[in-house]
Amino acid sequence: MADATVPLRVMVLCGRSPRHLYVANTLCRAADVLAIVQETGSDVSWRSLAKKLRPDGLARKAWRWLRDRRRYTGQGEARFFFGDGAPRLDRSDLVREVPHINHADVVALARELQPDLLAVFGTSLIRGELLEQGRLGITNLHGGLSPEYRGADCTFWALYNGEPHKVGCTLHWIDAGIDTGGLIAHVSPDVRDDDDELTLFWRAVRTSADVYAQLLRRLAAGERFGQVQPHKGRLYQVKQRGWRHERRLERLLRGGMLRGLNLATRVTWFPAQAGSQRTVARAAAPVVTR
């Protein structure tokens, strides 16, 4: 008998990089996606601009901008996710652009479309009324294993700390904190001898896209996920990463830190107990697959 499960009705909120487009395309194949919301970044106030231009942070932001242009410009990420094809959304007809992800238009759109779920990857921090939208809530794909690796550059810090086995991504419910919502799944990619930070990060995202799609199908079938994070872990901030840290990681990788690890893909699910997935359970045992 054919599977009669009704696909989940989803609003996707995502960024514009090739990795974001890849994840959005994967989710579109797994659910009834009603809209793809992307922020343009044009909603900049004088107050926020003045904060960005403060002398104590301007040099740090300039270094971050130069470093990220060196890391992300070119075709490396595009080739990793799209091969020889151009990065694009398969459902560009669903795109809605907003100045900022917390703009009133996003809340209005969610109220109009009444999605079962808001699925997030690569946006600014979600705040305010948007946190209350979605019949089931809001899920996010975070580029680190929460709670130990929350915030920014988590692949970098896991490697820097000598913990390549803790490189990966987290699917979690979004709450008012930063990567602190109930755990849904940990996704760790295979680790190879010749990997570097970006390759591992991109592979973790690509692997996680399929797990994200599985989540949408499993939620549609009635499964529920979510466990309270066992501790606060550590929040890594953009400003913590400097030139000396990058040089040290380069030395570690050249010295063979990843040689012979042979780590396979690992996925750990965190099923919820009976009740709403917004009230996540501590006691449910995680389910690990390889």
C-alpha positions in Angstrom: 0.0 0.0 0.0 1.3 3.5 -0.9 2.4 5.8 1.9 -0.6 8.1 2.5 1.2 10.5 4.9 0.3 14.1 4.1 3.5 16.2 3.6 4.3 18.8 6.2 3.4 22.4 5.2 6.6 24.3 5.7 8.0 27.9 5.4 11.8 27.8 4.8 13.8 30.7 6.1 17.4 30.6 4.7 20.4 32.5 3.6 21.7 33.1 0.0 25.0 31.1 -0.1 25.3 27.9 -2.1 25.0 25.8 1.1 21.8 27.5 2.0 20.3 27.0 -1.4 21.2 23.3 -1.3 19.5 22.8 2.0 16.4 24.7 0.8 16.2 22.5 -2.3 16.5 19.3 -0.3 13.7 20.5 2.0 11.5 21.3 -1.0 11.7 17.7 -2.1 10.6 16.5 1.4 7.7 18.7 2.2 5.0 21.0 0.9 7.1 24.2 1.0 4.8 27.3 1.0 7.4 30.0 0.8 11.2 30.5 0.9 12.1 33.7 2.9 15.4 35.4 2.4 16.7 38.6 4.0 18.3 41.3 1.9 20.0 43.1 4.8 18.8 46.4 3.6 17.0 47.3 6.9 20.0 49.1 8.6 19.3 51.7 11.3 21.6 54.6 12.2 21.9 53.0 15.6 23.1 49.7 14.3 25.4 51.4 11.8 27.0 53.5 14.5 27.6 50.3 16.5 29.3 48.6 13.6 31.6 51.6 13.1 32.7 51.9 16.7 36.6 52.1 16.7 36.9 49.3 19.2 35.3 46.8 16.8 36.0 48.2 13.4 39.4 46.6 12.9 38.0 43.2 14.0 35.1 43.5 11.6 37.4 44.5 8.8 39.6 41.4 9.5 36.6 39.2 9.6 35.3 40.6 6.3 38.7 40.1 4.6 39.1 36.6 6.0 35.6 35.5 4.9 36.1 36.9 1.4 39.3 34.8 1.1 37.4 31.7 2.5 34.1 31.9 0.7 34.6 33.8 -2.5 35.4 31.8 -5.7 33.7 28.6 -6.7 34.8 26.2 -4.0 31.5 26.1 -2.1 29.4 26.3 -5.3 31.3 23.3 -6.7 31.0 21.3 -3.5 27.2 21.6 -3.4 26.2 22.0 -7.1 29.1 20.5 -9.1 29.4 22.1 -12.5 25.9 23.6 -12.2 25.1 27.1 -11.1 23.9 27.5 -7.5 20.1 28.1 -7.7 16.8 27.5 -5.9 14.7 24.8 -7.6 11.6 26.7 -6.5 12.6 30.3 -7.1 8.9 31.1 -7.6 8.4 30.7 -3.8 11.0 33.3 -2.8 9.9 36.2 -0.6 12.6 38.8 0.1 12.5 40.9 3.3 14.9 43.5 4.8 15.4 41.4 7.9 14.2 38.0 9.1 12.3 39.5 12.0 10.5 42.0 9.8 6.8 42.3 10.4 6.2 41.0 6.9 7.6 37.6 7.8 5.2 37.3 10.8 2.3 38.4 8.6 3.3 35.8 6.0 3.4 33.1 8.6 0.0 34.1 9.9 -1.4 34.1 6.4 0.1 30.7 5.3 -0.4 28.9 8.6 2.5 26.5 8.1 3.0 23.4 10.3 6.7 24.3 10.7 9.2 27.0 10.0 12.5 25.5 8.9 15.6 27.7 9.3 19.1 27.7 8.1 21.5 30.6 7.7 19.5 33.6 8.8 20.0 36.2 11.5 19.0 35.4 15.0 15.2 35.0 15.2 13.4 37.1 17.9 10.1 38.5 18.9 6.7 37.4 17.5 8.2 35.1 14.9 9.2 32.7 17.7 5.5 31.9 18.2 4.8 31.0 14.6 4.3 27.5 13.1 1.9 24.9 14.4 4.7 22.6 15.5 7.3 25.4 16.1 10.5 26.5 14.4 13.5 24.2 13.7 17.1 25.3 12.9 20.2 23.7 11.4 23.2 25.0 13.4 26.8 24.4 12.3 28.0 22.9 15.5 27.2 20.2 18.0 25.2 21.9 20.7 25.5 22.5 23.6 29.3 22.1 23.6 29.7 24.1 20.4 27.2 27.0 20.1 27.5 30.2 18.2 30.0 30.9 15.4 32.8 29.0 13.6 32.1 25.8 15.5 33.9 23.5 13.0 37.0 25.7 13.4 36.8 25.5 17.2 36.2 21.8 17.4 39.4 21.3 15.3 41.3 23.9 17.2 40.4 22.2 20.5 41.7 18.9 19.1 38.2 17.4 18.9 37.6 16.5 15.2 35.1 13.8 16.4 32.9 16.7 17.6 32.7 18.4 14.2 29.1 18.4 13.0 25.7 20.1 13.0 22.7 20.2 15.3 19.0 20.2 14.4 17.1 21.8 17.2 14.0 23.7 18.1 14.4 27.4 18.2 13.8 29.3 21.5 14.8 32.8 22.6 18.5 31.8 23.2 21.4 31.1 20.8 21.4 27.5 19.8 19.8 26.5 23.1 16.5 25.0 22.0 15.5 21.3 22.4 17.8 18.9 20.6 16.4 17.0 17.6 19.5 15.4 16.0 23.3 15.6 16.0 24.8 15.0 12.6 28.5 14.3 12.3 30.1 13.8 8.8 32.7 11.4 7.8 36.2 12.7 8.4 39.0 12.1 5.9 42.8 12.5 6.1 43.0 15.4 3.8 40.1 17.4 5.1 40.3 21.1 6.1 37.9 23.3 8.0 35.7 24.3 5.1 35.5 20.8 3.6 34.4 19.4 6.9 31.9 22.2 7.5 30.4 21.8 4.0 30.2 18.0 4.3 28.5 18.4 7.6 25.9 20.7 6.0 25.4 18.4 3.0 24.9 15.4 5.3 22.6 17.4 7.5 20.4 18.4 4.6 19.3 14.8 4.2 18.7 14.4 7.9 16.7 17.7 7.9 14.5 16.2 5.1 14.1 13.0 7.1 12.9 15.1 10.0 10.2 16.7 7.9 8.9 13.3 6.8 9.1 11.8 10.3 7.2 14.8 11.8 4.6 14.4 9.1 4.2 10.8 10.0 3.5 11.7 13.6 6.9 11.2 15.3 8.1 13.9 17.8 11.6 14.9 18.7 13.2 17.2 21.3 15.2 16.9 24.5 16.4 19.6 26.8 20.1 20.4 26.3 21.9 18.9 29.3 24.0 22.0 30.0 24.7 25.5 28.6 28.0 24.5 26.9 30.1 27.2 25.4 29.1 30.1 23.1 31.8 30.9 20.6 31.6 34.4 19.2 32.9 35.9 16.0 35.4 38.1 17.8 37.2 35.2 19.5 38.8 33.9 16.3 42.0 35.6 15.3 45.0 35.3 13.1 47.1 33.4 15.7 44.3 30.8 16.1 44.1 30.2 12.4 47.9 29.7 12.2 47.8 27.2 15.0 45.0 25.2 13.3 47.0 25.2 10.0 49.9 23.7 11.9 47.7 21.0 13.5 46.2 20.0 10.2 49.6 19.9 8.4 50.9 17.8 11.3 48.4 15.1 10.6 45.7 15.7 13.2 43.1 14.0 11.0 45.3 11.2 9.7 44.0 7.7 10.3 40.8 8.7 12.2 38.5 7.1 9.6 35.4 8.5 11.2 32.1 7.5 9.4 28.9 9.6 9.3 27.1 9.5 12.6 23.5 10.6 13.3 22.0 10.8 16.8 18.3 11.4 17.1 16.7 12.8 20.3 13.0 11.5 20.4 10.6 13.3 22.7 8.3 11.7 25.2 4.6 12.0 25.0 3.4 15.6 24.9 4.2 18.7 22.9 7.6 18.9 21.3 7.8 22.4 22.5 8.0 21.0 26.0 11.0 18.8 25.4 11.9 15.8 27.6 15.1 15.1 29.5 14.5 11.4 29.9 14.0 10.0 26.4 17.1 8.1 25.3 18.9 9.3 22.1 18.9 7.0 19.1 22.3 6.7 17.3 22.6 5.5 13.7 25.7 5.1 11.5 
